[in-house]
Amino acid sequence: MIRRDAEEKLRALACGFPAVSVIGPRQSGKTTLVRSVFPDLPYVLLEDPDTRAFAEEDPRSFLAHYEKTGAIFDEIQRVPELFSYLQGVLDWHQRPGQFILTGSQNFLMMERISQSLAGRVGIIKLLPLSMRELAHAGVEVERYEDLLYAGLFPRPYSSGIHPADFYSSYIQTYLERDLRLLRQVQDLSAFQRFMKMCAHRSGQVVNYSSLANDCGITHNTAKAWLSLLETSLLITLIRPHHKNFNKRLVKMPKLYFTDPGLAAHLAGIQSADDLCFHPLKGGLFESLVISEFLKVRFNRGKESNLYFWRDKSGHEIDCVIEYGGRDLVPVEIKSSRTASPDFFKEITHWNRLSGNTPDRSFVVYGGDQSQRRTAGQLVGYREMDPIVSYLV
């Protein structure tokens, strides 16, 4: 089993809240995580038909079985009635870490928590593995193209299943189970086509009209479906930062997949070698780096502090980290393995406008050599520790 960086925060939340909810994409490792951190708690899978029937028909008696011991309730969104009854149990006992709740349909989970358990539940988001977690587990990845193709979901690494087989099954499971339960998508084939179009736009500013036209759907449907993917934590929409430095700004968000392997599969990429000269390589590499930044935040129980900046003249910073409430750190992301002075061109422009300094300016690139340069710090994609202090 690969140890997760979220363990420490999960334990801390369980010491303060009577219940803790772990949400994340399907197959991101939620069940494995909670069972390893809380091995003494009974594990209850609410997708089991008999267990679910008991919980639905007599929720009071069902919860009474676990009032003293506590429990892990996996896929609890399958029994929405439980949340209201659980509120009473938590308020009566007020015992920290009594119940651990997990689920893959994040929309339903968060809706029920906000309705019935607000203030009683600590929440942590779990994305697929980070490069740091893979390295600590002794998994060696020779090229970043291998990461872009295989992605970072745990199962291909723990079971040896081929990435193409994993993602094919994953997409069908997401479409057939999660979306049918939500009943927000009537045409699943259209939604799958929409996901593929999103994959081809990895790392790009979202143009809702163009996306809608390419998929044969309305502008509002495109917005709603993007929101659904974002709530499922399959994509993240990085918003433009509001500080304009007296320039007109682009207002639309940039789209990234939280796992580059999923995007690569949706885009029809057949192997890691195909990525070496593929036009999507840069966007997928950006997705990899952005998702690594998000994992640092989420594993500590924090929300995203990532933005991007682009003005109408075409000047752009790929990622702007907001820390300390107001300070901004620019990060450019380049898939090239060979460093170039042009890497710092946009950062130099940004620093001239913002008054930021080179020691707080970074370029993450596809090489391995980290260097401190006059215009900023060059950071290899495997060694992003200098940036982490601005993320935590």
N, C-alpha and C positions, 0 to 999 in steps of 0.2 A: 504494500500500500504506500502511495506517495503522500508524504506529510504535507499539510496545507498551512500556509502562512496565516490563515484566518483563525486557526485554533485558539490563539491567545485572546483575541477579541471575543470570540464565541464564549470562552470560559468567563471572561470579565462581564459580559452581558448577563450570563446566567447567574452571576453573583448579585446582580442588582435588580433584575426584572423577574417577576413570577413566571413569565413565559418568554421564549426567544424564538423568532422565526428566521429561518434560513431560506432565502429565495434565490433564484438564479435560473439560467436556461436548463432545460432537460438535459440530463447526462453530464452536468458540470461537476458532480461529485458530492452533492448535498447529503445524500443518505450515508455514504461512506464516512463523510466528515463527522456528522452528528453521532453516528454509532461508535466511532472511535473515541470521540471526546467524552461521551456519556455512556460507557459500556454497561453501567449498572441499571440504567433506565430500561423498562420494558419497551420493546419496539413493536409498534402497531401500524400495519400497512392498511390504509383505508381504501385501497383499490381492491383488496380481497373481498369478494362478493358477500361472504358470510359476515365478516367483520363490519363491512359497510352497512349491511341490512340491520344488524344489531344497533349500530350507532344512529341510523335513521329512524328506526321504529321506537327505540327507548333510550334517548340520549342521556337522561338522568342516570339510569342504571348503568349505562356504558361508562360514563365518567366516574361513577362511584367505584368502579373496579380499580381506578388509578389515582384516587384522591390521596391515598397515603403514600404510594410508591412514586407517583409522577409517571411520565411516559414520553416517548417520542411518537408523535402522530405524523406519519408520512402520508403525503398527498391528502392533507386534511381538507383541501378545497372541494374534494369529492362529496363531503357531507357538510354543506354550508350551515345546516341547523346547529351544528356543534358549537359554532362560535358564540352564539348568544348564551348557551348553557355554560360554556367555558368561562364566560365573564363572571358568573356567579361563583364558580368554584375558586377562581383566582382571587376574587375579592374576599371570600370567606377565609381562605388559608393564608394568603399573602406570604407564601413561601418562595424565596428566590429559586429560579431554575426548576420549577415544578414540571413544566411542560415545554417540550421542544417541538416546534411546528415546522414542517417542510412542505414544499409543494412546487410543482413545475408551471402551473398556470398563474403567473404572477399577478395578472390583472384581477383574477378572482380572489387570490390571497389578500392583496392589498385592499381591495374593496371591502372584504369582510372584516379585516383587522381595523380599518378606519371606522367602520360602522359599530363594531362591538367591543374591540379590545384596545382602542386608542389609549396610550399612556401606560398600558399594562404589558406591552410586548416590545422587547428590544429586537431590532431588525438588522440583519447583515446580508449583504448581497455576495453571492459566490459565483464568479466567472470561471471558465476553464483554467487549466494549469497556467502558471506563469513560467517564464524561462528560468527564473531563479529556483522555483520548485522542481522543475525538471533537472536542473544541474545538481541540486542537493540530493536528488534521487539517483544520481549517477547515470542519467540518460544523456548521452553525447549526441549532439546534432552537428554535423559537419558544416552545412551551409544553411543560411537563412531561407533559401528557397525550399529546403526540406520542411522547415517550420511553416512556411506559407502554404505549402501543399497539404501537409499532414494535419496542420492545426494543432491545437493544444487541449482538446477534450481528453479526459483521462483514459477512456476505454481502449482506443487504439494502442496506447502505450502499455496498458496492463494486460490486454488479452492478445495482442498481436494481430488483431483484425486489420485488414487493409483499409486505408482511409476512404477510398472510393466506396467500399461496401458499407462502412460505418455511416458516411454522410448520406448515402442514398436511403438507407433505413431511417436515419435521423429525420430527414425532411419529410418522409412519408408519415412518420409517427407524429411529427409536429402538425402536419396538415390534417391527418385523419383523427387524431385524438384531441389535441389542444384546441384547434380552431373550431371543430365541430361542437365542442362543449361550450365555447364562447358564443357561438351562433351569430357572430358578427361578419362572417364571410360565407356567402352562399355559394359562390363559384370558386371552388378550390383550385381548379386548373388555372383560372385567371390569377389567383393569388400566387401560385407557384411561378407563373410567368413574371409577375410583379417582383417576386424575390430575386429572380434571375436578372431583371433589369436593374435592381438595386445593387446587386453584386458587381455589375459592370460600371457602376458609378461610385465604387469605393474610393474614398478620399476626395470626392468632388463636392462642390456646393450643390445643394438640392435645387433642381428646377422642377417644381411640382407639375407645371403644365406639360413640360417635355416628358416627364415620367408617366403622367396620366395618358398622354397621347400614344406613347410607345406601347402601353398596356391595354389600350382601348377602354379606359375607365374614366370617371370624372375627376376633376381636380380635388374635390372634397373627399372622394373615396381614396385617392392617393395619400392625402394627409392622414385619413383615419387608419389606413393600413400601415403607414410608416409608424404611427403612434403605437399600433398593436405590436409591431416588431420591436419597437423600443421598449415597451412595457415587458415584452418577453425576454428582454436583455440579449437579443440576438444582434441588434444594432445599437449604436449610440449616435445621437445627433449632437455634434459639437456646435454650440452657438457662437456667433461673432461677439467679440467683446465690445462693450458700449463705448469705451473711451476712443474718441475719434481723432484727436490731435488736429482738429480743424479740417479734417478731410471727410468727404462723403464715404460712407461705408456700405459694403455688401451686407444685406440683412438676413439672407437665408442661411440655414445651418449647413454644416458639412456632414456627410454620411460616412460612417465607418462600421464595419462588422466587428463584433467583439471577439470573433474567432476568424482569422484569415483563411483557415482551411475550409470552413463552410462557404465563404465567399468564392474561393477558388473552385470548389465543386460546382456551385451554382453557375459559375461562369463557364463551365465546360472544360476546365483545364485538366489534362489527362495525367500529368506527371510533374515532378519537381523540375525536371530538365526543361519542360515546356515553358517554365516561368523565366528562364534565363534571359529570353529576349521578348517576353510577352508584354504588350502595352499596359496590362494591369499590374505589372510587377511593382511599380512605384506606389500605386494606391494600396496594394495589399501590404507592402512594407510599412506604409504609414499606419494602416490598421493594426499591424502587429505592435508597433511602438505605442500608439495611442491606447490600445487595450492593456499593455503592460503598465502604463501610467494609471489607468483606471483600477487595475487590480491592486496596486499599492494603496489607493484610497479605500476601495471597498473592503479589503482585508482588514482595515483598521476601523471599519464601521462608519466611514465618511462618504459623503456624496462627492460627485465630480467637481473639481475646480479647474477644469480645462475649457479653454476657449480658442478661437482662432481670430486673426485680424487680416482684413483685406480692404483696401480702399478702391475707389473707382478708377484709379490710375493703374491698377494692376499690381501694386505692391502688396505683399502678403507674408504673414508669419504663420507657419503651419499650426503651431500650438502655442498658446499663451497660458501660462500657469499663474493663477491668482492665489497669492498666499498672504497671510497676515491681514486679510481683510481688504487690502488695497494695493499691495505691491505686485508687480507683474514681471514674469520671467519668460522671455521669448525662447522657443525651441524650434529649430528648423529640422526637417527629417528628409534625409537623402538616401536612396537605395544604393548608390554607387559605392563600390569598395575602395575607390581611389579618391583621396581628399583633393579638393580643389579650392583655390582662393575664392571662387565664385560662391561657394557654400555660404559665406558670411555676408554676401552682398545685401540681402534683405534685412538681416539683423543690424548691419551698420546703418541702414536707412532708418530702421525702427529706433535704434539707440539715439540717433541724431534728433528725432522727433520727441522721444519720450524722456530723454535724460538718463536712460538705463546705462549700466556700465558693462564692459566686456566680461568681467568676472561673474556676472549673472546672465550670461548669454551662452546658448548651447546649440550645437549641431550634432544630432544623432545620425550616424551614417552606417553603411553596410560593412565597413571594415572593422578591424580589431584593435587598431592603435589609437589610444586616447592621447590627445595633445592639448596643451594650453597655448593658444595663439594670440596674436595682438588683438584681433577683433572678437575673440570669444574662445570657448572651450569646445574642442572636437572630441566627441564621445563615441566609442564603438558601441554597437547595438547590444553586445553582451555585457557591457560594463557601464550601466546607466546610473550607478550609485551616486555620482555627483548631483544628479537631478532629483534624487529621491527626497532629499531634505526639504525641497520646496513642495513636495507632494504630501508630506505628512503633517 
